[in-house]
């Protein structure tokens, strides 16, 4: 068999440290028991082109990762070639044009902190460590996305190596089929993105959050209020509820109601704060904060308090427009057998506006519910691994689909794109990757 000759590094199954190197690509420490034939960390675009040639000559498929935050380890496929894009971690900011060029290996939280220092902003990921590659491809629900749009909506072009080994640019006017596919296909995209061209925004004048924390005995009242007020919450607010057995890390079981706010004026800030200040149940909260101005570093630390490293995770999710009366029995059931913290349930009042762009991303709804079970001992895997998936199966009749960011497609097939968009994506794939060189999702619905 021919040798893969690149300037970057290559590690194969026969090399010492191979298993450790592969597991190091995972944030979720659950071992999927699948190993690629080899992993290459390309140093430049020519390395990627050479890897594609090698894959074709050896009849291997290709998977890609940048930050390895796929909960389902979608990038690990038995016998495939893994292209690790973490080394493509440079960026250029053009403040005058309000644009940026970023590599897929750029860590979104670090980049956002740099933008913040330059009075700029982008709806990057809530979690530390998430690289922009997979995040931008799957949609990108990030900071201030309700107002600024999904991260993928603010992609204005990509530089990509295609399945035939061509290095091209794609935008609305050039290779528009690939540009359409790249905004929402996630791990089902059939190319290696080397650079994303992004639209930037002015840093909001006011950034901060209001938090109310409730004992679990008020579960019904809290979720009824959240459901009723949800449609009227201003777009400058990310209204979310997080239920766990240890709220704020130190207290018992309850619900953290958080309202991060990104306002461009004093008037917008006051409007954004009003629904929390006027909450009819706020006096039942045992913790109530005013609006606390906060930098992005502090916001990221707060989020990561719920996602510690070196944990095993079982994750699943759904979009829904079900009524609160339909949802409540399931919310109560989830609360009753919720695994120990940092396991949690996230409720996000999304209520999307009208999408202004035609792109692969096409599935969202009024409310987003995501479940995260976590454990530290391999012995607890059987006890907690299926908790999220089981609850999502039981509530599937209330679901309109899932978000790819928290997918569990290796265990449960669910819709993640509108049927007509998935069909169009298949048609583009047939043309751009007729030999199915690039691995797609673990599973997908039939259309």
Secondary structure as the mmCIF struct_conf table of DSSP 4:
data_model
#
loop_
_struct_conf.conf_type_id
_struct_conf.id
_struct_conf.beg_label_comp_id
_struct_conf.beg_label_asym_id
_struct_conf.beg_label_seq_id
_struct_conf.end_label_comp_id
_struct_conf.end_label_asym_id
_struct_conf.end_label_seq_id
BEND BEND1 UNK A 7 UNK A 8
STRN STRN1 UNK A 9 UNK A 12
TURN_TY1_P TURN_TY1_P1 UNK A 13 UNK A 14
BEND BEND2 UNK A 15 UNK A 15
TURN_TY1_P TURN_TY1_P2 UNK A 16 UNK A 17
HELX_RH_AL_P HELX_RH_AL_P1 UNK A 18 UNK A 23
TURN_TY1_P TURN_TY1_P3 UNK A 24 UNK A 25
BEND BEND3 UNK A 27 UNK A 28
BEND BEND4 UNK A 33 UNK A 33
BEND BEND5 UNK A 37 UNK A 37
STRN STRN2 UNK A 38 UNK A 41
BEND BEND6 UNK A 43 UNK A 44
HELX_RH_AL_P HELX_RH_AL_P2 UNK A 45 UNK A 58
TURN_TY1_P TURN_TY1_P4 UNK A 59 UNK A 59
STRN STRN3 UNK A 62 UNK A 65
BEND BEND7 UNK A 66 UNK A 67
TURN_TY1_P TURN_TY1_P5 UNK A 71 UNK A 72
TURN_TY1_P TURN_TY1_P6 UNK A 74 UNK A 75
TURN_TY1_P TURN_TY1_P7 UNK A 78 UNK A 79
STRN STRN4 UNK A 81 UNK A 84
HELX_RH_3T_P HELX_RH_3T_P1 UNK A 85 UNK A 87
STRN STRN5 UNK A 91 UNK A 94
TURN_TY1_P TURN_TY1_P8 UNK A 95 UNK A 98
STRN STRN6 UNK A 99 UNK A 102
TURN_TY1_P TURN_TY1_P9 UNK A 104 UNK A 105
BEND BEND8 UNK A 106 UNK A 106
STRN STRN7 UNK A 107 UNK A 107
HELX_RH_AL_P HELX_RH_AL_P3 UNK A 108 UNK A 117
TURN_TY1_P TURN_TY1_P10 UNK A 118 UNK A 119
STRN STRN8 UNK A 120 UNK A 121
BEND BEND9 UNK A 126 UNK A 127
TURN_TY1_P TURN_TY1_P11 UNK A 128 UNK A 129
STRN STRN9 UNK A 131 UNK A 131
HELX_RH_AL_P HELX_RH_AL_P4 UNK A 132 UNK A 138
TURN_TY1_P TURN_TY1_P12 UNK A 143 UNK A 144
HELX_RH_AL_P HELX_RH_AL_P5 UNK A 145 UNK A 148
HELX_RH_3T_P HELX_RH_3T_P2 UNK A 151 UNK A 154
STRN STRN10 UNK A 155 UNK A 162
TURN_TY1_P TURN_TY1_P13 UNK A 163 UNK A 164
BEND BEND10 UNK A 165 UNK A 165
STRN STRN11 UNK A 167 UNK A 170
BEND BEND11 UNK A 171 UNK A 175
HELX_RH_AL_P HELX_RH_AL_P6 UNK A 176 UNK A 182
TURN_TY1_P TURN_TY1_P14 UNK A 183 UNK A 184
HELX_RH_3T_P HELX_RH_3T_P3 UNK A 186 UNK A 188
STRN STRN12 UNK A 191 UNK A 199
STRN STRN13 UNK A 201 UNK A 202
HELX_LH_PP_P HELX_LH_PP_P1 UNK A 203 UNK A 204
BEND BEND12 UNK A 205 UNK A 205
STRN STRN14 UNK A 206 UNK A 215
HELX_RH_3T_P HELX_RH_3T_P4 UNK A 216 UNK A 218
HELX_RH_AL_P HELX_RH_AL_P7 UNK A 219 UNK A 230
TURN_TY1_P TURN_TY1_P15 UNK A 231 UNK A 232
BEND BEND13 UNK A 233 UNK A 233
TURN_TY1_P TURN_TY1_P16 UNK A 235 UNK A 236
STRN STRN15 UNK A 237 UNK A 244
BEND BEND14 UNK A 245 UNK A 246
HELX_RH_3T_P HELX_RH_3T_P5 UNK A 247 UNK A 249
TURN_TY1_P TURN_TY1_P17 UNK A 250 UNK A 250
BEND BEND15 UNK A 251 UNK A 251
BEND BEND16 UNK A 253 UNK A 253
STRN STRN16 UNK A 254 UNK A 263
BEND BEND17 UNK A 264 UNK A 265
HELX_RH_AL_P HELX_RH_AL_P8 UNK A 266 UNK A 277
TURN_TY1_P TURN_TY1_P18 UNK A 278 UNK A 278
TURN_TY1_P TURN_TY1_P19 UNK A 280 UNK A 281
HELX_RH_3T_P HELX_RH_3T_P6 UNK A 282 UNK A 284
BEND BEND18 UNK A 286 UNK A 286
STRN STRN17 UNK A 287 UNK A 288
STRN STRN18 UNK A 292 UNK A 293
HELX_RH_AL_P HELX_RH_AL_P9 UNK A 296 UNK A 304
TURN_TY1_P TURN_TY1_P20 UNK A 305 UNK A 306
BEND BEND19 UNK A 307 UNK A 307
BEND BEND20 UNK A 309 UNK A 310
STRN STRN19 UNK A 312 UNK A 320
HELX_RH_AL_P HELX_RH_AL_P10 UNK A 324 UNK A 336
TURN_TY1_P TURN_TY1_P21 UNK A 337 UNK A 337
HELX_LH_PP_P HELX_LH_PP_P2 UNK A 338 UNK A 339
BEND BEND21 UNK A 340 UNK A 340
TURN_TY1_P TURN_TY1_P22 UNK A 341 UNK A 342
STRN STRN20 UNK A 344 UNK A 349
BEND BEND22 UNK A 357 UNK A 357
BEND BEND23 UNK A 360 UNK A 360
BEND BEND24 UNK A 366 UNK A 366
STRN STRN21 UNK A 367 UNK A 375
BEND BEND25 UNK A 376 UNK A 377
HELX_RH_3T_P HELX_RH_3T_P7 UNK A 378 UNK A 380
HELX_RH_AL_P HELX_RH_AL_P11 UNK A 381 UNK A 384
TURN_TY1_P TURN_TY1_P23 UNK A 385 UNK A 386
HELX_RH_AL_P HELX_RH_AL_P12 UNK A 387 UNK A 394
TURN_TY1_P TURN_TY1_P24 UNK A 395 UNK A 395
HELX_RH_3T_P HELX_RH_3T_P8 UNK A 396 UNK A 398
STRN STRN22 UNK A 399 UNK A 401
HELX_RH_3T_P HELX_RH_3T_P9 UNK A 404 UNK A 406
TURN_TY1_P TURN_TY1_P25 UNK A 409 UNK A 411
BEND BEND26 UNK A 417 UNK A 417
HELX_RH_AL_P HELX_RH_AL_P13 UNK A 419 UNK A 432
TURN_TY1_P TURN_TY1_P26 UNK A 434 UNK A 435
STRN STRN23 UNK A 438 UNK A 438
BEND BEND27 UNK A 442 UNK A 442
#
